[in-house]
Amino acid sequence: MMRTTFEVPMRTGNFEAAVGIISAEFESAGFNRKNAEGGVMWTKGDGLLVKQQCVKAVYTGHSVQIQGWLYDKLGGEYDLNGFAAITMKKKLRARIEATCARIDSMAL
């Protein structure tokens, strides 16, 4: 799996509050939420006509780990580094980084 991982230390272990912050950020941008193995996932796009943007949040016991990647049906997963689809990658990376900063500032 080709994913870019961001990690935010949790002071209180309140994963649900972190998920609420992530949901507010991504659902307002048109992402759809669904439960995924080991966490919660948000996706946008179909992966066929346009690359699907994917974000997954997992609680590790001491931090929330947010994974971001692009997906298409032909090439599979792409991390948020590199030149291919650079504009989409930069926008998704910036949104995840802003969300991480918001979670960290809330001292969860």
C-alpha positions as CSV (number, residue, x, y, z in Angstrom):
1,M,0.0,0.0,0.0
2,M,1.3,3.4,-1.0
3,R,0.1,5.8,1.6
4,T,1.4,9.0,3.2
5,T,1.1,8.9,7.0
6,F,0.7,11.8,9.4
7,E,0.7,11.2,13.2
8,V,-0.8,13.5,15.8
9,P,-0.1,12.7,19.5
10,M,-3.2,12.3,21.6
11,R,-3.1,13.7,25.2
12,T,-6.6,12.5,26.2
13,G,-7.2,9.5,23.9
14,N,-10.4,11.0,22.7
15,F,-10.4,9.5,19.3
16,E,-14.0,10.2,18.6
17,A,-13.4,14.0,19.0
18,A,-10.5,13.7,16.5
19,V,-12.8,11.8,14.1
20,G,-15.4,14.6,14.5
21,I,-12.8,17.2,13.5
22,I,-11.7,15.2,10.5
23,S,-15.3,14.5,9.5
24,A,-16.1,18.2,9.6
25,E,-13.1,19.1,7.5
26,F,-13.5,16.4,4.8
27,E,-17.3,16.0,4.6
28,S,-17.7,19.7,4.0
29,A,-15.3,19.3,1.1
30,G,-17.5,16.6,-0.5
31,F,-15.8,13.4,1.0
32,N,-18.0,10.5,2.0
33,R,-17.4,8.8,5.3
34,K,-17.5,5.0,5.8
35,N,-16.2,2.6,8.5
36,A,-13.0,0.8,7.4
37,E,-11.0,-2.0,8.9
38,G,-9.3,-0.5,12.0
39,G,-10.6,3.0,11.7
40,V,-12.7,5.5,9.7
41,M,-12.3,6.4,6.1
42,W,-13.3,9.3,3.8
43,T,-13.3,9.1,0.0
44,K,-14.0,11.5,-2.9
45,G,-14.1,10.6,-6.6
46,D,-14.7,7.3,-8.4
47,G,-11.2,6.2,-9.2
48,L,-12.1,5.7,-12.8
49,L,-12.7,9.1,-14.5
50,V,-10.9,11.0,-11.8
51,K,-8.5,9.7,-9.2
52,Q,-10.2,8.9,-5.9
53,Q,-8.9,10.9,-2.9
54,C,-8.7,8.8,0.2
55,V,-8.1,9.6,3.9
56,K,-8.2,7.1,6.8
57,A,-7.9,7.7,10.5
58,V,-6.7,5.1,12.9
59,Y,-6.2,5.3,16.7
60,T,-2.9,3.8,17.8
61,G,-3.5,4.0,21.6
62,H,-1.3,7.1,22.0
63,S,-1.9,9.0,18.7
64,V,-4.3,9.4,15.8
65,Q,-2.7,8.3,12.5
66,I,-4.1,9.9,9.4
67,Q,-3.2,8.2,6.1
68,G,-3.7,10.0,2.8
69,W,-3.5,8.6,-0.8
70,L,-4.9,8.7,-4.3
71,Y,-6.4,5.7,-5.9
72,D,-7.4,4.7,-9.4
73,K,-8.6,1.4,-10.8
74,L,-5.7,1.0,-13.3
75,G,-2.7,1.9,-11.1
76,G,-3.9,1.3,-7.6
77,E,-2.7,3.5,-4.7
78,Y,-0.4,6.5,-4.9
79,D,1.1,8.2,-1.9
80,L,1.0,12.0,-1.7
81,N,4.6,12.5,-2.9
82,G,5.9,12.6,-6.4
83,F,5.0,14.4,-9.6
84,A,2.0,12.4,-10.9
85,A,-1.3,14.2,-10.1
86,I,0.7,16.8,-8.2
87,T,-2.1,19.3,-7.9
88,M,-4.5,16.8,-6.3
89,K,-1.7,15.5,-4.0
90,K,-0.8,19.0,-2.9
91,K,-4.4,20.0,-2.1
92,L,-5.0,16.7,-0.2
93,R,-1.7,16.9,1.7
94,A,-2.5,20.6,2.7
95,R,-6.0,19.7,3.9
96,I,-4.6,16.8,6.0
97,E,-1.8,18.9,7.5
98,A,-4.3,21.6,8.4
99,T,-6.6,19.0,10.0
100,C,-3.6,17.6,12.0
101,A,-2.7,21.1,13.2
102,R,-6.3,21.6,14.3
103,I,-6.4,18.4,16.2
104,D,-3.1,19.2,17.9
105,S,-4.3,22.7,18.8
106,M,-7.4,21.2,20.5
107,A,-5.1,19.3,22.9
108,L,-7.1,16.1,22.6
